[in-house]
Amino acid sequence: MRGIILAGGSGSRLHPITQGVSKQLLPVYDKPMVYYPLSVLMLAGIREILLISAPRDLPLFQRLLGDGSALGLDIRYAEQSQPRGIAEAFTLGADFIGGEPCALILGDNIFHGNRFSELLRPHTSITEGCVLFGYPVADPQRYGIGEVDAYGRLVSIEEKPRNPRSNLAVTGLYFYDRHVVDIARELHPSARGELEITDVNRRYLEAGTARLVELGRGFAWLDTGTHDSLMDAGQYIQTLERRQGIRIACLEEVALRMGFIDVDACYRLGEALAGSGYGQYVMDTAVSTGARLEQALAAK
């Protein structure tokens, strides 16, 4: 499976702070926002990734992430000259997808939960249909809401329903089979002039091949599209990291845990950032992981 991060848009709800920089490059506590969706794709075992953003912002993303090789990834880039809808990511990334299944994640969505990798990885081998991820919300009237049957099959999607049939909001993480590019190419712009991701999902829904996986208790899903939600996300990350002594969405740690890089490579990445607490954490993680590996080998 290949992955796409859609980091476009004008970020108008966050003006004036996004007039000079992409929203997805803003800090969420101790790291750039784009680290969070990138870490989700990595946790799913996805190593070939396309980042789509506005032409003015792409050089900044390239400066931050490079080609991904230091993390054991293959990161490429594509322009979205104007925000024409989420589903346009599939037509822009058609050559990159190359007829393979793909995952799409929105660049301003933050996910966190125990054993997240174990939840995601079984769905990366999808051969038919789509897998969406639902999150229970207290105010379903504000979201796109999915309704499922007893087998997890999606039976309806409603945008901001007055009388919602469930409280499961469809999050900004989507897994699709190899037909998604063809479906996106057949779409017509909506009344607001965009190619809507809901229209893609409805095609799979009509075919009876859409599933919704619930992210239940123990998971967090945060959208950082407003000033308040951006602040809330930063405070959430700060609280967890301070209390637990961990770093959420630490790309170097994720790459090490997933086997994309080895201990020495992880340590060198931390060493390059040694002037910060983040860099020290990466080095400490490499050292502790190396010690555990040595103990495991000695025990054999």
Backbone torsions as a table, in degrees:
resi	resn	phi	psi	omega
1	MET	NA	138.3	175.2
2	ARG	-104.7	156.9	-174.1
3	GLY	-123.6	146.7	177.1
4	ILE	-125.6	132.7	169.8
5	ILE	-108.1	118.8	177.1
6	LEU	-93.9	106.6	-175.7
7	ALA	-120.1	39.9	-179.0
8	GLY	-95.5	-150.4	180.0
9	GLY	82.7	164.9	-177.9
10	SER	-94.5	-13.5	-178.9
11	GLY	62.2	33.9	-172.7
12	SER	-62.9	-28.7	179.8
13	ARG	-69.9	-14.5	179.5
14	LEU	-107.0	9.7	175.6
15	HIS	-59.6	142.8	10.2
16	PRO	-91.3	-2.7	-172.0
17	ILE	-68.9	-18.9	178.8
18	THR	-100.7	9.4	177.2
19	GLN	-74.5	-19.9	-179.3
20	GLY	-112.3	-10.1	-176.1
21	VAL	-154.0	150.5	177.7
22	SER	-60.8	141.7	176.8
23	LYS	-54.9	-39.2	-174.8
24	GLN	-73.7	-2.5	173.9
25	LEU	-103.2	-2.5	176.3
26	LEU	-69.0	151.6	179.2
27	PRO	-76.5	137.4	166.0
28	VAL	-112.8	95.5	-169.2
29	TYR	59.5	-96.3	-167.8
30	ASP	-111.9	12.1	-179.8
31	LYS	-155.3	159.2	-180.0
32	PRO	-63.3	146.7	-177.6
33	MET	-53.8	-37.2	-175.5
34	VAL	-64.6	-21.1	177.2
35	TYR	-58.3	-34.9	-173.3
36	TYR	-69.3	-53.1	176.2
37	PRO	-65.0	-34.2	177.9
38	LEU	-63.1	-39.9	179.6
39	SER	-64.8	-31.9	178.4
40	VAL	-65.0	-45.8	177.4
41	LEU	-61.6	-40.5	178.5
42	MET	-63.2	-41.6	178.8
43	LEU	-64.2	-26.6	176.0
44	ALA	-79.3	-3.2	-179.3
45	GLY	86.1	12.2	-177.3
46	ILE	-88.0	128.3	-175.6
47	ARG	-118.6	-18.2	175.6
48	GLU	-99.3	115.5	-168.8
49	ILE	-134.8	135.5	175.4
50	LEU	-111.7	125.4	175.8
51	LEU	-104.8	124.4	-178.4
52	ILE	-110.1	128.5	179.2
53	SER	-153.8	177.8	178.5
54	ALA	-69.5	149.2	-177.5
55	PRO	-54.0	-37.2	-177.4
56	ARG	-68.7	-25.7	-173.9
57	ASP	-96.5	-19.6	-175.6
58	LEU	-56.5	-42.5	179.0
59	PRO	-58.9	-31.9	179.4
60	LEU	-71.1	-40.5	176.2
61	PHE	-64.9	-39.8	179.5
62	GLN	-65.5	-36.8	177.1
63	ARG	-66.0	-37.3	-178.3
64	LEU	-73.9	-45.3	-169.9
65	LEU	-108.3	-20.4	-177.7
66	GLY	60.5	-146.9	179.7
67	ASP	-91.2	4.3	176.6
68	GLY	81.8	-6.8	-172.9
69	SER	-62.5	-30.7	179.5
70	ALA	-63.9	-23.7	179.3
71	LEU	-102.5	7.9	-177.8
72	GLY	77.0	22.6	-177.6
73	LEU	-114.1	168.5	171.4
74	ASP	-123.6	98.0	-177.2
75	ILE	-103.8	128.2	176.2
76	ARG	-122.2	172.1	-172.0
77	TYR	-135.9	148.7	176.8
78	ALA	-145.8	150.8	-177.7
79	GLU	-92.5	140.7	165.0
80	GLN	-119.2	99.8	-170.4
81	SER	-64.9	-34.3	176.5
82	GLN	-137.2	147.9	178.2
83	PRO	-72.8	97.7	-177.1
84	ARG	-108.2	22.7	175.5
85	GLY	109.4	154.0	-177.6
86	ILE	-61.9	-41.2	-175.0
87	ALA	-66.0	-16.8	177.6
88	GLU	-65.1	-19.3	179.2
89	ALA	-56.7	-32.7	-176.8
90	PHE	-75.4	-34.5	177.1
91	THR	-75.9	-37.3	176.4
92	LEU	-66.1	-33.2	-177.1
93	GLY	-101.8	18.2	-174.5
94	ALA	-58.2	-45.8	-179.7
95	ASP	-64.9	-39.2	178.5
96	PHE	-64.7	-44.1	-179.0
97	ILE	-64.1	-41.4	171.7
98	GLY	58.2	35.8	178.0
99	GLY	77.1	12.2	179.0
100	GLU	-101.9	162.1	171.0
101	PRO	-61.4	154.3	-179.7
102	CYS	-146.6	156.1	173.9
103	ALA	-111.5	142.6	175.3
104	LEU	-124.4	132.0	175.5
105	ILE	-133.0	139.5	179.2
106	LEU	-79.3	139.1	-172.4
107	GLY	-70.2	-9.8	179.9
108	ASP	-110.2	14.5	178.0
109	ASN	-100.5	136.0	178.9
110	ILE	-119.3	127.3	177.6
111	PHE	-120.3	143.6	175.3
112	HIS	-153.0	134.8	177.7
113	GLY	-176.9	154.8	-179.8
114	ASN	-68.1	137.6	178.9
115	ARG	57.7	35.1	-178.9
116	PHE	-62.2	-38.9	179.8
117	SER	-60.0	-41.2	-179.8
118	GLU	-65.9	-30.7	177.5
119	LEU	-73.2	-38.1	-173.8
120	LEU	-79.3	-43.2	-166.3
121	ARG	-60.6	-36.7	178.6
122	PRO	-61.0	-22.3	-176.3
123	HIS	-90.8	-5.5	-179.8
124	THR	-76.0	-12.4	178.2
125	SER	-95.7	22.0	-178.1
126	ILE	-57.4	132.5	178.7
127	THR	-114.1	-17.1	-179.3
128	GLU	-147.9	134.0	173.6
129	GLY	86.9	-158.7	179.9
130	CYS	-137.2	155.3	174.8
131	VAL	-122.9	119.9	176.3
132	LEU	-106.8	164.8	-177.3
133	PHE	-124.6	120.8	-176.5
134	GLY	-105.2	148.4	-177.8
135	TYR	-132.7	127.6	-179.3
136	PRO	-68.4	132.0	-178.6
137	VAL	-127.5	154.2	-179.0
138	ALA	-80.1	-21.3	-176.0
139	ASP	-126.7	69.6	-174.6
140	PRO	-62.0	-16.7	178.9
141	GLN	-64.7	-13.4	-176.7
142	ARG	-95.9	-2.6	-170.0
143	TYR	-129.6	171.0	165.4
144	GLY	-79.2	123.6	-170.6
145	ILE	-112.9	131.8	177.8
146	GLY	-105.8	142.3	176.3
147	GLU	-117.2	133.1	-177.2
148	VAL	-121.5	158.5	174.5
149	ASP	-92.2	-172.4	-175.3
150	ALA	-66.3	-16.0	-178.1
151	TYR	-102.6	7.5	178.9
152	GLY	83.6	4.3	177.6
153	ARG	-77.2	138.3	179.3
154	LEU	-74.8	128.2	-178.9
155	VAL	-112.9	-17.0	175.9
156	SER	-161.9	152.0	172.1
157	ILE	-131.9	128.4	178.0
158	GLU	-127.9	135.1	177.4
159	GLU	-90.6	117.9	177.6
160	LYS	46.1	59.6	-175.5
161	PRO	-70.6	143.5	175.3
162	ARG	-70.8	-37.5	179.5
163	ASN	-124.2	78.3	-173.9
164	PRO	-62.5	142.6	179.6
165	ARG	-86.8	-12.5	175.4
166	SER	-153.9	-179.4	176.8
167	ASN	-115.5	20.9	-178.0
168	LEU	-93.4	106.8	176.8
169	ALA	-79.1	138.1	175.8
170	VAL	-79.8	117.3	-174.8
171	THR	-81.8	178.6	-178.3
172	GLY	-88.6	38.4	177.0
173	LEU	-131.9	124.3	-172.6
174	TYR	-139.3	136.7	173.9
175	PHE	-115.3	132.8	-176.0
176	TYR	-132.5	155.4	174.2
177	ASP	-80.0	-174.5	-172.8
178	ARG	-71.7	-7.0	-177.2
179	HIS	-88.4	-2.5	-171.4
180	VAL	-64.0	-33.8	179.6
181	VAL	-64.7	-43.9	178.9
182	ASP	-62.4	-40.2	178.6
183	ILE	-64.2	-44.6	-179.3
184	ALA	-62.5	-37.2	-179.4
185	ARG	-67.4	-22.8	-179.2
186	GLU	-88.2	-6.7	-176.7
187	LEU	-73.3	152.5	171.5
188	HIS	-111.6	145.5	179.9
189	PRO	-58.5	145.5	178.3
190	SER	-76.7	-175.4	179.7
191	ALA	-61.7	-24.8	178.4
192	ARG	-94.6	11.5	173.3
193	GLY	78.8	23.0	-177.4
194	GLU	-123.2	155.4	171.8
195	LEU	-86.7	112.0	-169.3
196	GLU	-88.0	134.4	177.2
197	ILE	-66.6	-28.8	177.9
198	THR	-63.2	-34.1	178.2
199	ASP	-67.3	-36.4	174.5
200	VAL	-62.4	-48.6	-177.8
201	ASN	-62.9	-35.5	179.7
202	ARG	-66.6	-31.6	177.1
203	ARG	-62.5	-43.1	177.0
204	TYR	-69.1	-36.1	177.7
205	LEU	-60.7	-46.3	179.9
206	GLU	-63.7	-30.5	178.6
207	ALA	-82.2	-6.1	179.8
208	GLY	74.9	22.2	-175.9
209	THR	-119.8	21.2	178.7
210	ALA	-102.5	134.5	177.3
211	ARG	-124.1	152.5	177.9
212	LEU	-126.0	119.1	178.4
213	VAL	-98.0	125.0	-177.5
214	GLU	-83.9	129.6	170.5
215	LEU	-92.7	98.0	-170.6
216	GLY	-89.3	-147.0	-178.6
217	ARG	-59.7	142.4	-178.7
218	GLY	94.8	-7.5	177.6
219	PHE	-111.1	154.0	174.3
220	ALA	-127.7	137.1	174.1
221	TRP	-128.7	121.4	-176.4
222	LEU	-126.4	133.3	174.0
223	ASP	-104.8	132.5	-173.3
224	THR	-110.1	38.3	-172.9
225	GLY	-84.6	-9.8	179.5
226	THR	-125.8	166.4	179.6
227	HIS	-59.8	-43.3	-178.3
228	ASP	-67.3	-44.1	-178.5
229	SER	-69.6	-30.8	175.2
230	LEU	-65.6	-42.9	177.2
231	MET	-65.9	-41.7	178.5
232	ASP	-59.8	-42.9	-179.5
233	ALA	-62.8	-44.2	179.2
234	GLY	-61.6	-40.3	-179.8
235	GLN	-69.9	-35.4	176.9
236	TYR	-62.2	-49.0	179.8
237	ILE	-63.2	-43.1	-179.6
238	GLN	-60.0	-45.1	-178.0
239	THR	-61.9	-47.6	-178.8
240	LEU	-64.6	-45.0	-176.4
241	GLU	-66.0	-39.7	-179.9
242	ARG	-68.3	-40.8	-176.4
243	ARG	-74.4	-37.6	-172.4
244	GLN	-100.7	-11.7	-179.8
245	GLY	69.0	29.6	-179.7
246	ILE	-118.5	172.1	173.3
247	ARG	-123.5	115.3	178.7
248	ILE	-76.3	135.8	178.9
249	ALA	61.1	34.4	171.7
250	CYS	-76.8	106.6	-171.5
251	LEU	-61.4	-38.8	-179.2
252	GLU	-65.0	-41.4	178.5
253	GLU	-66.8	-43.6	178.8
254	VAL	-60.7	-44.6	179.5
255	ALA	-60.0	-39.0	178.5
256	LEU	-67.9	-47.8	-178.4
257	ARG	-62.6	-33.8	-177.9
258	MET	-84.0	-5.5	179.5
259	GLY	81.2	17.0	178.6
260	PHE	-76.9	-30.2	178.3
261	ILE	-135.3	163.9	178.8
262	ASP	-99.2	179.8	-176.1
263	VAL	-60.8	-43.4	-178.0
264	ASP	-63.4	-41.9	179.4
265	ALA	-65.2	-40.2	178.3
266	CYS	-62.2	-44.3	-179.3
267	TYR	-62.2	-41.9	-179.9
268	ARG	-63.4	-37.2	177.9
269	LEU	-64.6	-40.4	176.9
270	GLY	-67.9	-37.4	-179.5
271	GLU	-61.6	-34.3	179.0
272	ALA	-67.7	-17.0	179.7
273	LEU	-116.9	25.4	-169.9
274	ALA	-62.1	-18.6	179.5
275	GLY	-75.2	-5.5	-179.1
276	SER	-117.7	160.9	174.5
277	GLY	-63.6	-31.6	177.9
278	TYR	-62.5	-47.1	179.9
279	GLY	-63.0	-39.5	178.0
280	GLN	-63.4	-38.7	178.5
281	TYR	-62.2	-42.6	180.0
282	VAL	-63.0	-43.8	178.0
283	MET	-63.3	-43.4	179.2
284	ASP	-62.4	-38.7	178.8
285	THR	-63.5	-43.2	178.7
286	ALA	-62.6	-43.6	-178.9
287	VAL	-64.0	-46.7	-178.0
288	SER	-66.9	-37.0	177.6
289	THR	-66.1	-41.5	177.5
290	GLY	-61.8	-39.3	179.5
291	ALA	-65.3	-40.4	178.8
292	ARG	-65.6	-38.8	178.5
293	LEU	-64.1	-41.2	178.4
294	GLU	-63.6	-40.3	178.4
295	GLN	-64.9	-39.7	179.9
296	ALA	-64.9	-39.9	178.6
297	LEU	-67.5	-39.3	179.5
298	ALA	-65.3	-35.0	-179.5
299	ALA	-67.3	-23.7	179.3
300	LYS	-79.0	NA	NA
